[in-house]
């Protein structure tokens, strides 16, 4: 898909979804990041990152979850990773669970502290309605008129 973008001078430029975005070493972001393309993270991110492809470079650090079709971690990741293809590089450190659909590759020296689970089904979780779907607890709560109490929301990921 190609989109047109107008800059501050009124010039129109074609933007492709295949272009890469870079969060450089000097950048720190707090909040949710959504992208339909690829993101290279060399700086610090606090919050969930949702994209088609995510590469955490050696200097990069994410505290939050990652959801992408393709994930590479060469830096530090503190949170859950969900992806079809996941690579943890030799300099990568992951403190959190990893869910993958197709392939998981860990290079010598990779440090992983968490559970690893292969998910079933080849359908990507990143369908357009995925970003706005409600959690199972919210749906159950509405069905039971809000009378259900959730003790541990993370227990669902371990089941």
N, C-alpha and C positions, 0 to 999 in steps of 0.2 A: 504494500500500500504506500502511496506517495501522498504527502500532505503539503500544502503550500503554507509558508510562514512569511509574515511581513515584519521586517525589522523596524527600528525606530526611524530609519530614513525613508521608509515606504517601499524599499526594495523587496521583491518577492523572491523567495528561495524555496526550492524543493527540498523536503525533508523525507528521508526514507526511514522506515521502521528498523532497517538493518544497521543504522548508524549506532556507534558506541558512545555511551556517556562515561565521563571520568569524574570520579570524586577523588581529587588529588590529595597528596600527603598533608597539605596545609589546610584541608577542609574538615570541619566537624559538623555533622548534621544530627539533629534530634527530631524524630518524627517518622512517619511512614513514607517510604519511597515506592512509587509505582512507575513502571516503564514497560512499554511494549517492545522495546529493543533490548540491547545488551548494556550492562553496567559493569565498569571496572572500578573497584573500590580500593584506593590506596590510602585513604584517610580514615576517619573515625565516624561510625554510624551507630546511633542509639535508637533502635526502633525496627519494625519489620521492613524487609525489602522484598518486593514482588516484581519479577521481571521475567523475560523470556530466557535470558542468560545472565548469570552473575559470576564475576571473577573477583575474588578477594585476593589482592596482591600481598606480597610479603610484608609490606608496611601497613596493610589494611586491617581494620578491626571492626567487627559488627557485634553489638550486644542487642539481640532480638532474633526474630525468626527470618528464615530465607525460604522463599517459594519460587522455584524456577524450573524450566524444562532442563536446563544444563547449569550445574554449579561446580565451580572450582574454588578450593580454599588453599591458599598458600600463606595466609596470614593467620589472624586469630578470629575465631567464631565462638560466641557464647550464646547459644540458643539452638532451637530446632531447625534442621535442614530438611526440606521436602523438595525432591526433584526427580526427574526421570533418569538423568545421568549425573552422577556425583563423583567428583575427583577430589581427594584430599592429598595435596602435594607433600613433598618431603619436609617442607618448612611449615606445613599447616598444623594448627592446633584447633580442635573442636571440643567444646565442653557443652554437650547437648546431644539429643537423639538425632539419628539420621534415618529418614524414610526415602527409599529410592524405588523407582518403577522398573528400570531396565538394567542399568549397570552402575556398579560401585567400584571405584579404583582407589586404592590407598598405596602411596609410594613409600619406600623405606624411609623411616624417620617420622612419618605422620603420627600425630598424637591425638587419640580419640578417647574421650571420657563420656560415654553415653551408650544407649541402646541403638542397635542397627536393625532395621526392619525392611524387608522387601515387600512392597505393596503389590496387590494384584490388580490387573486391568491395565490396559495401555492408554486409556483415555487420560489426557492431561487434566490436572486439577485446575489449570489456569484458564478454563473456559470463561467467557465474559461474565456469566452469572456467578462464578466462583467468588469474585471479589466482593459481592454483595449478599452472599448467602448467609442465612442465620445459622447459628450453632445448634447442635442437638439439644443442649440444655434450654435454649430459648424456645425452641419448638415444643419440647416437653412441657415447659412451664406454661405456655399458652394453652396447651391441651388440657392441663390439670388446673387451669385457672390460677396459676402462679403458686400452687400449694406445695410444689416439690422443692426441697432444699438440696443444693449440690454441695457435698462435703469437700470433694477434691476433683476439680475440673480436669487436672492432668491425668487422672486415672483412666480416662477414656483413651488417651494416646498409648497407654501401656497394655490395654486389653487386647 
